[in-house]
């Protein structure tokens, strides 16, 4: 066996991930992930705006060149970041009910993606702040404002998704009965 097969057998196979959802499961997933999706969407809106315009241009209405629409959209996106702890609380509240294995599998996937993004940006922040002391580079890359917020927001949301995944993947599964075979006399 290769090391990848060993890792799969050790960590992934015991989770018994299944992906097929029925309509009720899709609805429950969408309801539980609605507020986290709004927070993620706000962050995705904020990223390009902060690179095209400076935060000062986007916060002040009359003095700079950023159009009024982009300024208002940016303010809404940055303000929605305040809802990150509430979105995690909603996921924890949703996790109190019983979740199925496929629902847990999808929540584990969402949490894994968010955690990977959070880890990547956390490592990048650490690397840039450690490797350079040039404040212009740090400001131009938006390390202290944007990258840290991405790592923190996505990391917190990943915790909530992992909790729901844990509840779904650890719930007792209905055992499928063994096929009945008739004995011929």
N, C-alpha and C positions, 0 to 999 in steps of 0.2 A: 504494500500500500504506500501511496505517496503521502507526504505531509498534509496536503490539502484534503485528501480523503480522510486522514486521521482527524483533522480539525472539523470537517463536516460531521463525521461520526460522533465526535465528542461533544460538539456544541450545537449544531443545527438540527441534526436528525432527532434528538430527544424532544425538540420543541413540537414536533408533529405539525408543521405549518401546513395549513390548507387555505386555499384562496377563493373557493367558490362561494359567492354570497347570494342570498335570496333578496327579494325586494325589501322585506322588513329590515334585514341586516344593513342594506345600503342606506336606508332611511335613517337608522340609528347612528350609523357612522357619520353621515352628513350632518345630523343634528348635533352630535357631540363635537364635531370638528368645525362647526360654523364660526364660532368666535375665534378660535385659533387661526382659521383661514383668513379672517379679516385682518388679524394682526400680521400675519405673514404677507398678505397682499399689501398692507400699508408699508411694510419694510421694503418690499420689492418696488413700490412706487418711489419711495424715498431714495433708493440707491442711485438711479440715473439722475434724479433732480439735483442731488447733492454734488454730483460730479460735473454737471453742466453749469450750475450756478453755485456760488458760495452760499453757506448758510446765512451769512449776513444779508445777501441779496434776497434770499427767500423769506426772511423774517420781516424785513422792513418794506413797507408798501411803496412809499413814494420816492425814495431816494435813488433806487438802482434800476437796472435794466430788465430785471426778471418780470415777465408778464404777470398780471394780477391772477390769472387762472393757476399758473404754476405755484405762485406764492400761497394761495389758499389750499391747493392740493398738498403742498409740502407741509403746511401747518397742520392739516388734518392727519397726514401720515405720521408726523412726529408725535402728535397728541395721542393717536391711537396706540402708540407704543406703551402708554401708561396702562393699557388694558392687558398687558402680558401676564401679570400675576392673576388677574381675574380669569383669563383664558385657561391658565393652569388649574385654577380652582374649579372651573367648569369641567375640565377633563377629570379631575379627581372626583367631583360629584357624579359625573357620568359613570365613572369606574366603580361606583358603589353597587350598581345593579349587576346582574349576571350578564356576562358577555360570552358569545360562542367562540369556538376555536378560530374559524375564519375571520371573525371580526378582530380578534386578538392578533392574528397574523398581519392584517392590514395595518393595525395600529402600531405593531412592532416595526413594520416597514417604514411608516411615516416617522416614527420616533428615531429610527436608525438614520434616515436621511437627514433629519434636522440635527441630530447629534453629530453626524459627520461634518455638516456645514459649520456647526458651532466649534467643533474641535479645529477644523481647518483655519477658521478666522481667528480663533484664540491663539493658535500657534503662529500665525502670520503677525498678529499684534505683538506677541512676545518677541518674535524675531526682529521686526522692524524697530521696536522701541529699544531693543538691546543692541542691535547692530549699528544704529545711527543715532547721533545726537542732534542732527540737523533738523531744526524745527520746521523749516520750509518743506522738507520732504515729508515729514510726519503730517503737516497740515495738508499738503497737496494730495496725499494718499487718503486723507480723512481717517487716519488710524485711530485717533483718540475719540472721534465722534461716531463715525459710521461703523467701522470694523468692530469696535467693542460692543456697540449696540446689537449688531448682527449676532455676535457670539453669545451675548447674554440672552437675547430674546429667543433665538433658536434653541439654545441650551435649556432654558426653562421650559419651553414648550415640549421639548423632547422628554423631559421628566414626566410631564402629564401624559403624553402618548405612551410612554413605557409603562406607566401605572395601569392604564386601561389594557394594554397588551398583556401585562402580567395577569390581570384578572381574567382575561379571555383564555389565555393559554394554560392557566393553572386550574381552570374550572373542570370538574369531573366530566368526562365525555361519556356519552351513552355508548355502552358496549354494543357492538353489533353481534347479534346472536350467530352462533355457528350454524351452518346449513344442516338441516335435518336430513339424514339419510335413512332410508327405509331398509330394514333388514329383510332380505328375501328368505323365506323359510324353505 
